[in-house]
Amino acid sequence: MQEPEDDLETKMRTISLAISLISLGLMGFGLADVLLHGASLSLPGMAALSPLILKTGQIPLGLAAMSAGIVLLSLLPIVRVLLALSLYVQSRQLLNLLVALLVFIELLVSARIGT
């Protein structure tokens, strides 16, 4: 039987590749769209999930695509910890489960404080 850690790495490699390629595609499309429509590339810009973007609802397609790609990439650590939690529950590894749960709580607190 395969160890949970090996199973985690195998599944996470596949998930990371898929999410990374989708994110790259979205960001590439968004950048091309922004450049084709003559937008300025000056910095700093709005954050990917800034309240202004979410409230107005009138974000250009290119910026929406780039923001979606950035948000997808930022979700990878959370996906990894959730996958680890799932595998540790299935294999009944209590210590690893508690550590993964602690990391998950820390990620949630960090995400909440960062917004």
Secondary structure, DSSP 8 states (H G I E B T S, - for coil): ---HHHHHHHHHHHHHHHHHHHHHHHHHHHHHHHHHTT----SS---TT-HHHHHH----HHHHHHHHHHHHHHTHHHHHHHHHHHHHHHHT-HHHHHHHHHHHHHHHHHHHHH-
